[in-house]
Amino acid sequence: PCTECSCASGKETGKDTSNTKKKENGGRSLVPKIFFGTRTHKQISQITRELKRTAYSSVPMTILSSRDYTCIHPVVSTGGSNRNEMCVELLEGKNGKSCLYYHGVHKLSERYALQSAHHMCQAWDIEDLVSLGKKLRACAYFAARELMLGADIVFCPYNYLLDPQIRESMDINLKGQVVILDEAHNIEDCARESVSYSVTESQLKAAREELDLMVNSNIRQKDHEPLRAVCYSL
């Protein structure tokens, strides 16, 4: 019986907390999301394929991934390592241009919301979303982020959960949520990568030359001299 259980004393407190949460959420119970982290995007494809075979295939879901996998803009998608910067420039309307696909995001998110409401939505993969995005001329990257709001399960690579900067930029709040890490023995390496940064010798030399110029030109010497010393020591 629960009266003999150690949780019995905390029963009333738990009830009060639950009622408070319901009030904060407009009278509805807060259901935690499941954040499912994997090492690679390919593994997400395998897991969504398995989800489709279960009784939970119609559960609202989304997949978070980078623009490398989801951008469909003909110029930005071929921009290599500059995709993020090019995307931001378009969203800010620099050079008088904007992104037509971003303005069509609602076409994708509303379509999945409608299917989910009628229990017709099946588990999907990122390729399915991109393919539909091209058809509707709507941005798959931002649609996937919008779908996170109503999703019960969110698939993403490890670093989306481990890296605080990515969590912040993607509006991921893990408090009170369920987190599942697939092949968790890889977490240590991923955590190290999240707080590590690689620089090349040529980058260091270029930085050193620029700092030399700043110091010799008496531009904020107190700030630039310690940085120059670091470059020289490396």
Secondary structure, DSSP 8 states (H G I E B T S, - for coil): -GGGSTTGGGHHHHHHHHHHHHHHTTTS-----EEEEESSHHHHHHHHHHHHTSTTTTS-EEE---HHHH---TTGGG-GGGHHHHHHHHHTTGGG---TTGGGHHHHHHHHHHHHHTT------HHHHHHHHHHHT--HHHHHHHHGGG-SEEEEEHHHHH-HHHHHHTT---TT-EEEETTGGGHHHHHHHHT-----HHHHHHHHHHHHHHHHTTSSHHHHHHHHHHHHH-
